[in-house]
Amino acid sequence: MRLLALPILCALFASVVTAESSEPKPNSDISEKGSTDVPEPTIFNGIEVPPLPEIAGGAFDSTVKDGYWFVKHHSPYCPHCLKIAPIWQTLYEFYLTSKPVPAGSSEDSASTSLNTFPAYYNFHFGSLDCSAFGDACGEHDVKNWPTFILYKDGKEVKRMSGPVRAEAMKALSDFVEDTLETIRPGSRPIGGPELPKAGAKGSSDLQAPASAPPKGSKKGSKGKSMSPSISTDVSQTKTKSPAHRATPVKKKPAKPASTPNPLGASVPFTAESFQNSVTMTQDPWLIKFYAPWCGHCQGMAPNWIQLAKEMKGRLNIGEVNCDVETRLCKDVRVRGYPSILFFRGGERVEYDGLRGLGDFVSYANKAIDVGDGVRDVDAEEFEELEESEEVIFVYFYDHATTSEDFAALERLTLSLIGHAKLVKTKDQALVDRFKITTWPRMLVSRDGRPTYYTGLTPQEMRDFRRVLHWMQSVWLPIVPELTATNSREIMNGKLVVLGILTRERPDEFLMAKKEIKSAALEWMDRQTAAFQRERQELRDAKQLRIEEAEDRNDQRALRAAKSIRINMDQSQQKEVGFAWVDGVFWERWIRTTYGIEVAKDGEKVIINDEDNRRYWDTTISGNFIMPSRTSILETIGKVVHSPPKIKAKTTVSSFEKLFFDIRGAISGHPFLSIGIFAGIVLGAMTWGRGRIRKSRGGFFKLDEKDGLLGGNSNGKVD
């Protein structure tokens, strides 16, 4: 195992106390376990910078136990780590050579003066190789690389992680600046320092335009340019008194400042604590509402406890006992136990997925991204996102887009958790790719195929419910996997081409999915072409009526022709969807419903009509529908024909089929059904009244001669 030595640390501490020597000395705890392959020092601003400390796993706790340590947890095999390495190295060199307080002489050495960055702030940089010291990274719950964690006296304060972006240098610097300002308030420049470019060898090579330093400055020569510090740079451009500066007013952070879920436990809430910690803050919370006597709640409890552990330091997890906090659960409108809701401030969304640990963790990981807001991407980042996401909503904006537009966009993020990604962009390459001509504009990209939101006006773009309704209609992938969570959304109201596949044969599985997706894309192209053709035919018919009325000079007919609306309502024809299902995992349901055993029969395709409880599993020639583009496309056209040209099979018994047929007839002809039902009720009432009269056998009068009282009211007889 190869370790890098940690020179200079002891020298820095020794120089602060004794100021006797600037010669770096290796850390004894690390060098005893490390190798002799020590990195060479670098030069920044003309100052020799010791190698960035590579901390050994066994000495990690003892190294970071004093002061602040900002540590990069990485792997030499991680592409993102390799990409951010020069940024991290330059940031380290920039801060280590900076002087917190402007010195009277530029010849003060960074290692021999108390006016050094490590001594003034007791703030240090370091790196930990997770491929070499996996146990150490595991102890600090590092699950992806690179992860940057700030430690104070050996305890984690906060962390940041995620993909490397163009503004990584600025993001890391802001992270450091926030901490330095809390250590020594008023010591940091307003707006942050001017940062060098990655790989630069001095502060003269800035990311932002800046005045060039005097030429000919060398190490050891007098003048402030040879050893520029953060405070000196800012003082020349922004203020005359850098040493005594008011604490800058910072913007409200997008993420909570404190580390979420620091204990890795589910927090029990009362009504008061719920309001203070959840609804009155912007902190994201995943909360379970339960009752102790509920069997489902008891069965879910171990997974919830483990979820809290998995989300330690990443997402807040909580719970509410509705037997105790009845008023709170009523206000939240809990309809059953357990109910799981994700909160961000006053907004919330209900989790409706499965209750396994893996399902919880998957949802929580996607919910964490919500705290970052809607991510701004360029063409390169969008292409990377397409490799991992099947469905991406894209919001195009320009310089005229208002804060009201962005606020309406942010409201959509909660509802998209677990369904699709939402990003925004103004990148010209993406504008050209998707042919955007108006702003703001929204579309969804599914496997690179765009579908546009039809609303164009500002009011339509800000209509939260309308936009969300459109999103819900297109947020499924082109060929999604059928699960217990999305089955109703996929199957109801549609004819669904369902591929019954198995992952046990990987090559066949991938080929079958590719064929089904190819069939789906071609069918969508056919439907789009048919839609456009039908619309053009209706427009041509309208134009002929107008021209005919103009030729006859018939103003009444002309007005009637112009008032004709082109109605493209496609509700008369059922929508066709595509999906696939794991035939091994759902083996019992597939066998009992469709009579197919994928382990024996191989991969098959059926076309399901859930509303009418019927399906088709053969082509017009009587062969099974196979997972191939040709077999699927030639069968769909025969099935969507009215009536279908292929005989369907039923998924229910004859009695159930009769019931569904009656229900379908009623829903298809509601007014006729109401009339028939009213007639049946009226006829039954009439028949019933006749039966009641006959059962009584007529009636008689009490004062009749043969009556019980005779003919006289007093009962006497002459």
URBELPE-V83206 format. One record per residue. SS is DSSP state (H for helix, E for strand, L for the rest). PSI is psi in whole degrees, 0 to 359 (999 if undefined). OMEGA is omega in whole degrees, 0 to 359 (999 if undefined). Layout:
# URBELPE-V83206
{{SS,PSI,OMEGA} {SS,PSI,OMEGA}}
This chain:
# URBELPE-V83206
{{L,126,186} {L,123,178} {L,149,176} {L,138,181} {L,161,182} {L,78,178} {L,168,170} {L,336,187} {H,311,179} {H,325,180} {H,321,179} {H,315,180} {H,321,180} {H,323,181} {H,328,178} {H,321,185} {H,315,188} {H,337,183} {L,39,185} {L,327,188} {L,149,175} {L,8,182} {L,123,181} {L,144,177} {L,139,181} {L,150,175} {L,123,187} {H,323,182} {H,325,184} {H,318,185} {H,334,178} {L,331,182} {L,347,186} {L,184,180} {L,176,180} {L,359,181} {L,88,186} {L,130,179} {L,152,179} {L,146,173} {L,157,178} {E,171,180} {E,129,177} {E,126,184} {L,30,179} {L,7,181} {E,136,177} {E,125,183} {E,125,178} {L,158,180} {L,148,176} {L,126,183} {L,122,172} {E,110,188} {L,131,176} {L,147,183} {H,318,181} {H,334,182} {H,10,187} {H,309,184} {H,319,181} {H,332,181} {H,317,186} {L,10,186} {L,345,182} {L,126,176} {L,197,181} {E,134,177} {E,121,177} {E,109,192} {E,132,174} {E,119,175} {E,119,192} {E,178,174} {L,137,179} {L,350,180} {L,359,183} {L,122,181} {H,320,179} {H,324,179} {H,318,179} {H,325,181} {H,325,183} {H,352,183} {H,311,179} {H,329,177} {H,315,180} {H,318,180} {H,315,180} {H,320,179} {H,317,178} {H,312,180} {H,320,181} {H,312,182} {H,321,183} {H,327,181} {L,357,180} {L,153,178} {L,121,182} {L,322,181} {L,129,181} {L,129,181} {L,153,179} {L,331,180} {L,135,180} {L,356,183} {L,357,178} {L,127,180} {L,144,179} {L,338,184} {L,351,183} {L,359,182} {L,149,174} {L,343,178} {L,59,176} {L,155,182} {H,311,180} {H,323,183} {H,321,184} {H,319,183} {H,348,189} {L,46,184} {E,131,186} {E,156,177} {E,151,178} {E,169,178} {E,148,178} {E,121,181} {E,108,184} {L,340,176} {L,330,178} {L,326,184} {L,64,182} {H,324,180} {H,320,180} {H,318,178} {H,323,178} {H,324,179} {H,333,180} {L,18,172} {L,41,176} {L,116,185} {L,348,176} {L,160,184} {L,148,349} {L,149,174} {E,128,181} {E,122,183} {E,134,176} {E,125,178} {E,141,173} {E,116,182} {L,41,175} {L,356,182} {E,141,181} {E,134,178} {E,308,178} {E,169,183} {E,163,173} {E,144,180} {E,172,179} {L,179,182} {L,153,181} {L,129,180} {L,173,183} {L,329,182} {L,27,183} {H,320,179} {H,314,180} {H,319,180} {H,316,178} {H,320,179} {H,318,177} {H,321,178} {H,315,180} {H,316,184} {H,320,178} {H,320,180} {H,317,181} {H,325,180} {H,328,177} {H,331,179} {H,312,179} {L,89,183} {L,139,177} {L,358,183} {L,350,185} {L,150,181} {L,143,178} {L,130,181} {L,357,179} {L,161,181} {L,163,173} {L,120,190} {L,148,175} {E,167,174} {L,157,178} {L,130,180} {L,359,180} {L,158,180} {L,15,177} {L,164,182} {L,353,178} {L,335,180} {L,80,187} {E,158,174} {L,322,179} {L,153,180} {L,137,179} {L,160,179} {L,140,183} {L,143,179} {L,160,179} {L,141,180} {L,156,174} {L,9,179} {L,135,181} {L,163,175} {L,127,180} {L,343,177} {L,156,183} {L,153,182} {L,149,186} {L,344,184} {L,334,184} {L,333,180} {L,65,185} {L,140,176} {L,168,180} {H,313,183} {H,320,182} {H,316,181} {H,315,184} {H,324,183} {H,331,181} {H,339,186} {H,338,189} {L,326,185} {L,159,181} {L,350,182} {L,77,185} {L,335,186} {L,334,182} {L,82,186} {L,141,180} {L,149,179} {L,124,183} {L,150,177} {L,119,184} {L,150,175} {L,158,178} {L,124,184} {L,149,178} {L,328,179} {L,154,175} {L,142,183} {L,326,183} {L,156,179} {L,125,179} {L,146,174} {L,58,185} {L,336,183} {L,352,182} {L,40,183} {L,156,177} {L,126,185} {E,121,175} {E,137,184} {L,146,164} {L,174,180} {H,320,182} {H,313,181} {H,329,178} {H,317,180} {H,317,183} {H,322,187} {H,337,187} {H,293,189} {H,335,182} {L,7,179} {L,174,175} {L,12,180} {L,134,176} {E,138,180} {E,135,170} {E,115,192} {E,137,178} {E,129,174} {E,122,190} {E,173,172} {L,137,184} {L,331,183} {L,354,184} {L,123,181} {H,320,179} {H,323,178} {H,318,180} {H,321,179} {H,330,181} {H,342,188} {H,313,180} {H,322,179} {H,325,179} {H,320,178} {H,317,180} {H,325,177} {H,317,179} {H,322,178} {H,319,180} {H,328,183} {L,15,179} {L,127,180} {L,5,185} {L,316,183} {L,137,178} {E,133,178} {E,135,181} {E,176,180} {E,152,180} {E,125,176} {E,108,186} {L,345,173} {L,331,180} {L,312,183} {L,63,184} {H,321,181} {H,318,179} {H,315,181} {H,327,177} {H,319,179} {H,325,179} {H,349,180} {L,52,175} {L,126,185} {L,347,180} {L,167,181} {L,139,350} {L,150,173} {E,134,182} {E,122,183} {E,142,175} {E,125,183} {E,143,166} {E,100,185} {L,229,181} {L,356,181} {E,155,182} {E,162,174} {E,143,183} {E,136,175} {E,125,182} {L,21,181} {L,190,178} {L,167,188} {L,25,173} {L,160,181} {H,317,180} {H,322,178} {H,318,178} {H,313,183} {H,318,179} {H,316,179} {H,318,181} {H,320,179} {H,321,178} {H,329,179} {H,331,180} {H,324,181} {H,338,182} {H,328,181} {H,338,180} {H,353,184} {L,190,180} {L,117,185} {E,137,176} {E,125,186} {L,157,170} {L,185,185} {H,320,181} {H,316,180} {H,325,179} {H,320,178} {H,322,176} {H,322,180} {H,325,180} {H,335,180} {H,335,183} {H,341,183} {L,133,179} {L,329,183} {E,124,180} {E,123,173} {E,133,184} {E,129,179} {E,116,180} {E,132,180} {L,167,176} {L,192,185} {L,339,183} {L,356,179} {L,133,187} {L,167,177} {H,331,177} {H,323,177} {H,315,181} {H,324,178} {H,320,177} {H,324,179} {H,318,182} {H,332,181} {L,339,184} {L,343,190} {L,320,183} {H,318,184} {H,342,182} {H,356,181} {L,128,180} {L,358,181} {L,308,185} {L,166,177} {E,148,176} {E,124,179} {E,166,176} {E,158,183} {E,155,168} {L,18,182} {L,129,185} {H,327,179} {H,319,178} {H,325,176} {H,317,179} {H,321,182} {H,317,184} {L,7,174} {L,52,179} {L,129,181} {L,347,178} {L,150,181} {L,146,349} {L,156,181} {E,147,181} {E,143,175} {E,167,173} {E,133,178} {E,115,178} {E,111,185} {L,38,178} {L,359,181} {E,116,185} {E,144,170} {E,127,191} {E,141,171} {L,130,188} {L,338,180} {L,136,182} {L,331,183} {L,157,178} {H,322,180} {H,320,179} {H,325,179} {H,335,181} {H,356,180} {L,97,186} {H,312,184} {H,321,180} {H,315,179} {H,318,180} {H,321,178} {H,318,177} {H,318,179} {H,318,181} {H,333,180} {H,345,184} {H,10,186} {L,357,173} {L,146,173} {L,166,180} {L,320,175} {L,84,181} {E,163,172} {E,130,179} {L,123,177} {L,174,178} {L,334,182} {L,317,186} {L,8,185} {H,317,181} {H,319,180} {H,324,182} {H,317,193} {H,322,188} {L,134,175} {L,9,184} {E,160,161} {E,123,187} {E,122,172} {E,108,188} {E,113,176} {E,124,178} {E,102,190} {E,175,176} {L,140,179} {L,353,183} {L,340,175} {L,86,190} {H,316,183} {H,313,179} {H,324,180} {H,310,181} {H,319,179} {H,318,180} {H,317,178} {H,319,180} {H,319,180} {H,318,180} {H,319,179} {H,321,178} {H,318,178} {H,321,180} {H,315,181} {H,319,180} {H,321,178} {H,320,178} {H,321,177} {H,319,178} {H,316,181} {H,321,178} {H,317,179} {H,318,179} {H,322,179} {H,313,180} {H,321,179} {H,316,180} {H,320,179} {H,321,179} {H,322,178} {H,318,178} {H,322,177} {H,319,179} {H,320,179} {H,320,178} {H,317,180} {H,323,178} {H,319,178} {H,318,180} {H,314,181} {H,322,179} {H,317,179} {H,323,178} {H,321,179} {H,324,180} {H,354,184} {L,38,180} {L,98,184} {H,325,179} {H,314,178} {H,327,179} {H,316,178} {H,320,180} {H,321,180} {H,319,180} {H,335,181} {L,355,179} {L,130,178} {L,137,178} {L,103,183} {L,113,181} {L,40,178} {L,118,183} {L,19,184} {L,339,181} {L,338,179} {L,129,183} {L,142,176} {E,145,178} {E,124,176} {E,168,181} {E,144,179} {E,171,173} {E,157,183} {E,145,178} {E,107,185} {L,341,178} {L,315,181} {L,321,181} {L,34,186} {H,315,184} {H,314,180} {H,318,181} {H,321,180} {H,316,183} {H,332,183} {H,315,186} {H,356,179} {L,29,182} {L,132,173} {L,106,187} {H,331,180} {H,327,181} {H,315,187} {H,346,184} {L,181,183} {L,132,182} {E,170,176} {E,135,173} {E,156,175} {E,115,190} {E,136,174} {E,89,187} {H,325,183} {H,326,182} {H,9,177} {L,50,179} {E,165,180} {E,164,176} {E,134,179} {L,8,180} {E,157,176} {L,182,180} {L,336,180} {L,357,178} {L,358,177} {L,158,177} {E,146,175} {L,122,182} {L,157,178} {L,67,177} {L,150,183} {H,316,183} {H,313,182} {H,321,182} {H,312,186} {H,322,181} {H,339,180} {H,325,182} {H,314,181} {H,326,179} {H,330,183} {H,320,182} {H,348,177} {L,146,181} {L,114,354} {L,163,181} {L,143,180} {L,352,178} {L,135,181} {L,133,182} {L,158,173} {E,155,183} {E,149,179} {L,1,182} {L,175,179} {L,171,182} {H,319,180} {H,315,178} {H,323,179} {H,320,178} {H,317,179} {H,314,181} {H,328,177} {H,317,178} {H,315,180} {H,321,178} {H,321,179} {H,320,180} {H,314,181} {H,331,180} {H,330,180} {L,74,188} {H,317,183} {H,318,177} {H,321,180} {H,321,178} {H,318,179} {H,316,179} {H,317,180} {H,317,179} {H,320,178} {H,319,179} {H,317,180} {H,316,180} {H,317,178} {H,320,179} {H,321,179} {H,318,180} {H,315,179} {H,322,181} {H,321,179} {H,320,177} {H,321,179} {H,321,181} {H,319,181} {H,318,181} {H,326,181} {H,336,179} {H,337,181} {L,29,179} {L,199,180} {L,165,179} {L,163,179} {L,142,183} {L,334,184} {L,9,176} {L,165,183} {L,320,181} {L,12,181} {L,177,181} {L,331,182} {L,2,181} {L,194,183} {L,340,181} {L,149,183} {L,337,181} {L,355,176} {L,8,180} {L,155,180} {L,136,179} {L,999,999}}
